[in-house]
Amino acid sequence: ERKLIVGWRDVDPNGHVANMVYLEYAVDTRIAFFASNGFPPMSFLKHGFGPVIKTDTTEYFREAVMLEELRVTMENGGFSDDGSRFRVINNIYKADGGLAARVTSIGGWLGLKERKLIEPPDEIKNAWAQLSRTEDFEELRSSIRK
């Protein structure tokens, strides 16, 4: 979970958070999550892999505006046995607890040398295991072609 304040550059001409910014909030929260679990951003390069997203879906519920405090959470919506595939849910809440938006992303782990999906190291799998699961959590099939 991360708290943030909506800034000047985060709003659109209508004065509320721009749609692409919700995705940035979600991604920043994910990177911070891995860093707080012993896997900072440079570790991805060091180990030669990184997250790759197949699908992002954003749902909007309540308007958020400049200087408003938001809270972004991260939950495990699905995971494959080998860890190669995941579904992550980022909920973005207003200070009063109301849900402003939800970002759902489906992805996997790309080997940068092989340019194909791989099984991530145990550090990543262990981090995912610490995430709370959504009510609709599902076991996903592996993304690795055998």
Residue frames relative to the residue before (quaternion, step in Angstrom):
aa qw qx qy qz dx dy dz
E 1.0000 0.0000 0.0000 0.0000 0.00 0.00 0.00
R 0.0435 -0.7773 0.6275 0.0088 3.55 -1.08 0.83
K 0.2390 -0.7233 0.6253 0.1695 3.51 -1.22 0.60
L 0.0362 0.7939 -0.6054 0.0445 3.54 -1.08 0.74
I 0.3555 -0.6945 0.5842 0.2237 3.51 -1.34 0.34
V 0.4555 -0.6751 0.5074 0.2816 3.58 -0.87 0.97
G 0.2063 -0.8130 0.5395 0.0735 3.56 -0.70 1.13
W 0.7573 -0.3860 0.3060 0.4287 3.50 -1.43 0.14
R 0.7389 0.4328 -0.2405 0.4570 3.58 0.80 -1.01
D 0.6019 0.5991 -0.3422 0.4021 3.60 1.28 -0.20
V 0.6980 0.4917 -0.2738 0.4428 3.59 1.17 -0.39
D 0.4145 -0.6894 0.5405 0.2464 3.54 -1.24 0.56
P 0.7389 -0.4169 0.2737 0.4532 3.63 -1.23 0.02
N 0.6302 0.5278 -0.3387 0.4577 3.62 1.21 -0.35
G 0.5454 -0.6564 0.3732 0.3638 3.58 1.29 -0.12
H 0.6734 0.4363 -0.3297 0.4975 3.59 1.20 0.16
V 0.7143 -0.4504 0.3067 0.4391 3.57 -1.28 0.35
A 0.4315 -0.7048 0.5093 0.2403 3.56 -0.85 1.05
N 0.6329 -0.5855 0.3526 0.3638 3.55 -1.06 0.77
M 0.6768 0.4962 -0.3111 0.4461 3.64 0.88 -0.84
V 0.5950 0.5883 -0.3617 0.4111 3.60 1.15 -0.55
Y 0.5855 0.5625 -0.3763 0.4462 3.60 1.06 -0.63
L 0.6420 0.5106 -0.3153 0.4771 3.58 1.01 -0.80
E 0.6390 0.5171 -0.3241 0.4684 3.61 1.00 -0.79
Y 0.6230 0.5273 -0.3397 0.4674 3.60 1.00 -0.78
A 0.6554 0.5151 -0.3077 0.4586 3.58 0.95 -0.88
V 0.6802 0.4884 -0.2932 0.4614 3.59 0.84 -0.97
D 0.6444 0.5159 -0.3252 0.4613 3.60 0.92 -0.85
T 0.6385 0.5220 -0.3205 0.4660 3.59 1.02 -0.77
R 0.6469 0.5184 -0.3196 0.4590 3.59 0.99 -0.80
I 0.6627 0.4948 -0.3095 0.4693 3.60 0.88 -0.90
A 0.6425 0.5109 -0.3176 0.4747 3.59 1.00 -0.81
F 0.6062 0.5568 -0.3456 0.4507 3.59 1.07 -0.75
F 0.6918 0.4646 -0.2916 0.4696 3.60 0.78 -0.95
A 0.6309 0.5295 -0.3315 0.4602 3.59 0.99 -0.79
S 0.6901 0.4743 -0.2834 0.4674 3.59 0.93 -0.85
N 0.6978 0.4101 -0.2575 0.5278 3.58 1.29 -0.26
G 0.6907 -0.5401 0.2671 0.3997 3.56 1.11 0.73
F 0.6790 0.4372 -0.2938 0.5114 3.59 1.21 0.31
P 0.0680 -0.8375 0.5419 0.0175 3.61 0.39 1.24
P 0.7418 -0.4532 0.2586 0.4213 3.60 -1.22 0.43
M 0.6707 0.5057 -0.3188 0.4391 3.63 0.89 -0.79
S 0.5516 0.6133 -0.3953 0.4041 3.60 1.19 -0.39
F 0.5881 0.5667 -0.3774 0.4364 3.57 1.09 -0.63
L 0.6789 0.4753 -0.2875 0.4801 3.59 0.88 -0.92
K 0.6341 0.5482 -0.3209 0.4409 3.56 0.96 -0.89
H 0.7435 0.3845 -0.2023 0.5083 3.58 0.99 -0.87
G 0.4706 -0.7366 0.3984 0.2778 3.59 1.29 0.01
F 0.6953 0.3917 -0.3059 0.5192 3.59 0.99 0.73
G 0.0207 -0.7994 0.5998 0.0292 3.55 -1.29 0.17
P 0.6112 -0.5499 0.4051 0.3999 3.56 -1.23 0.27
V 0.0669 -0.7587 0.6465 0.0441 3.53 -1.15 0.69
I 0.2447 -0.7950 0.5453 0.1042 3.54 -0.85 1.02
K 0.3068 -0.7499 0.5661 0.1519 3.54 -0.93 1.01
T 0.8132 0.0145 0.0525 0.5794 3.57 0.94 -0.94
D 0.0564 -0.7443 0.6643 0.0400 3.54 -1.10 0.84
T 0.0253 -0.7717 0.6354 0.0088 3.55 -0.98 0.89
T 0.0902 -0.7888 0.6069 0.0373 3.56 -0.85 0.97
E 0.1208 -0.7607 0.6361 0.0460 3.53 -0.96 1.01
Y 0.2182 -0.7835 0.5736 0.0973 3.57 -0.97 0.89
F 0.1309 -0.8230 0.5519 0.0314 3.55 -0.90 0.97
R 0.8005 -0.0239 0.0520 0.5966 3.59 0.90 -0.94
E 0.5402 -0.6415 0.4524 0.3032 3.53 -1.07 0.80
A 0.0999 -0.7506 0.6498 0.0660 3.57 -1.16 0.76
V 0.1750 -0.8171 0.5479 0.0386 3.57 -0.95 0.92
M 0.7362 -0.4318 0.3060 0.4218 3.55 -1.37 0.27
L 0.8338 0.1776 -0.2164 0.4758 3.51 -1.14 0.98
E 0.4769 0.6402 -0.4547 0.3950 3.57 1.24 0.21
E 0.3802 -0.7013 0.5521 0.2425 3.57 -1.08 0.75
L 0.0787 -0.7878 0.6106 0.0184 3.56 -0.96 0.97
R 0.2229 -0.7396 0.6197 0.1384 3.53 -1.27 0.50
V 0.1339 -0.7980 0.5861 0.0417 3.58 -0.74 1.09
T 0.1299 -0.7934 0.5924 0.0509 3.57 -0.79 1.06
M 0.2152 -0.7555 0.6063 0.1239 3.55 -1.29 0.33
E 0.0185 0.8051 -0.5901 0.0569 3.56 -0.80 1.06
N 0.4816 -0.6505 0.5197 0.2736 3.51 -1.27 0.59
G 0.1295 -0.8207 0.5553 0.0350 3.57 -0.42 1.24
G 0.7900 -0.1204 0.0817 0.5956 3.58 1.28 -0.26
F 0.0132 0.7903 -0.6094 0.0626 3.53 -1.14 0.67
S 0.3644 -0.7057 0.5557 0.2456 3.58 -1.08 0.68
D 0.6755 -0.5101 0.3479 0.4030 3.59 -1.20 0.50
D 0.7459 0.3872 -0.2221 0.4943 3.59 0.94 -0.84
G 0.5248 -0.6751 0.3843 0.3480 3.58 1.29 0.02
S 0.4821 0.7132 -0.4130 0.2974 3.59 1.26 -0.06
R 0.7823 0.2304 -0.1107 0.5681 3.57 1.18 -0.45
F 0.0021 -0.8165 0.5759 -0.0405 3.57 -1.00 0.82
R 0.1571 -0.7081 0.6727 0.1462 3.48 -1.43 0.30
V 0.0652 -0.8108 0.5815 -0.0136 3.56 -0.61 1.16
I 0.1910 -0.7725 0.6005 0.0782 3.54 -1.03 0.90
N 0.0624 -0.7670 0.6382 0.0216 3.56 -0.86 1.03
N 0.1317 -0.7721 0.6197 0.0504 3.56 -0.68 1.16
I 0.1702 -0.7766 0.6027 0.0683 3.56 -0.96 0.92
Y 0.1066 -0.8314 0.5451 -0.0152 3.52 -0.47 1.33
K 0.4419 -0.6466 0.5582 0.2740 3.53 -1.23 0.64
A 0.6958 -0.4848 0.3293 0.4151 3.60 -1.26 0.35
D 0.6800 0.4821 -0.2913 0.4694 3.61 1.10 -0.63
G 0.6048 -0.5896 0.3373 0.4158 3.60 1.32 0.09
G 0.5167 0.6442 -0.4184 0.3782 3.60 1.24 -0.15
L 0.4699 -0.6732 0.5010 0.2738 3.54 -1.07 0.80
A 0.2400 -0.7779 0.5680 0.1212 3.58 -0.69 1.11
A 0.7961 -0.1371 0.1384 0.5730 3.60 0.86 -0.95
R 0.1724 -0.7459 0.6314 0.1234 3.54 -1.34 0.34
V 0.1294 -0.7614 0.6326 0.0584 3.55 -0.95 0.98
T 0.0723 -0.7754 0.6272 0.0075 3.57 -0.78 1.09
S 0.0199 -0.8110 0.5835 -0.0372 3.56 -0.71 1.10
I 0.1565 -0.7518 0.6355 0.0800 3.53 -1.09 0.85
G 0.1818 0.8042 -0.5430 0.1592 3.54 -0.77 1.00
G 0.2656 -0.7241 0.6111 0.1778 3.47 -1.40 -0.31
W 0.5325 -0.6156 0.4817 0.3247 3.54 -1.32 -0.24
L 0.2165 -0.8037 0.5493 0.0737 3.55 -0.66 1.19
G 0.3304 -0.7010 0.5981 0.2044 3.56 -0.90 1.00
L 0.3955 -0.7643 0.4559 0.2270 3.59 -0.51 1.16
K 0.6606 0.4824 -0.3075 0.4862 3.61 1.10 -0.61
E 0.7360 0.4294 -0.2242 0.4729 3.57 0.86 -1.02
R 0.2142 -0.7978 0.5152 0.2284 3.56 1.24 -0.68
K 0.6228 0.4552 -0.3815 0.5093 3.54 0.98 0.94
L 0.6346 -0.5470 0.3869 0.3852 3.54 -1.26 0.36
I 0.1177 -0.8051 0.5813 0.0086 3.54 -1.02 0.92
E 0.5202 -0.5497 0.5295 0.3831 3.52 -1.39 0.04
P 0.3811 -0.7454 0.4904 0.2423 3.63 -0.69 0.99
P 0.6237 -0.5342 0.3985 0.4085 3.59 -1.23 0.29
D 0.6945 -0.4968 0.3298 0.4025 3.56 -1.25 0.43
E 0.5826 0.5920 -0.3825 0.4048 3.62 1.05 -0.65
I 0.6628 0.4871 -0.2977 0.4846 3.57 1.02 -0.80
K 0.6544 0.5063 -0.3156 0.4645 3.59 0.91 -0.87
N 0.6560 0.5094 -0.3106 0.4624 3.58 0.98 -0.82
A 0.6201 0.5293 -0.3385 0.4697 3.59 1.05 -0.74
W 0.6548 0.5125 -0.3130 0.4588 3.59 0.90 -0.93
A 0.6350 0.5506 -0.3309 0.4290 3.58 1.02 -0.81
Q 0.6447 0.5285 -0.3187 0.4510 3.61 1.18 -0.47
L 0.5666 0.6059 -0.3849 0.4046 3.59 1.20 -0.39
S 0.4534 -0.6382 0.5315 0.3234 3.56 -1.08 0.64
R 0.4122 -0.7133 0.5198 0.2261 3.53 -1.13 0.73
T 0.4858 -0.6354 0.5147 0.3088 3.53 -1.14 0.69
E 0.6500 -0.5155 0.3851 0.4043 3.55 -1.26 0.35
D 0.7487 0.3593 -0.2015 0.5195 3.58 1.11 -0.67
F 0.1661 0.8076 -0.5427 0.1602 3.60 1.16 0.61
E 0.0141 -0.7976 0.6030 0.0061 3.56 -1.06 0.77
E 0.4673 -0.6255 0.5446 0.3062 3.51 -1.19 0.66
L 0.2176 -0.7937 0.5591 0.1006 3.57 -0.73 1.07
R 0.5116 -0.6151 0.4901 0.3461 3.54 -1.21 0.46
S 0.6044 -0.5691 0.4173 0.3696 3.56 -1.19 0.52
S 0.3597 -0.7205 0.5514 0.2180 3.54 -1.20 0.58
I 0.5625 0.6073 -0.3848 0.4084 3.56 1.28 -0.04
R 0.3116 -0.7404 0.5679 0.1796 3.53 -0.83 1.04
K 0.2679 -0.7830 0.5479 0.1219 3.53 -0.79 1.07
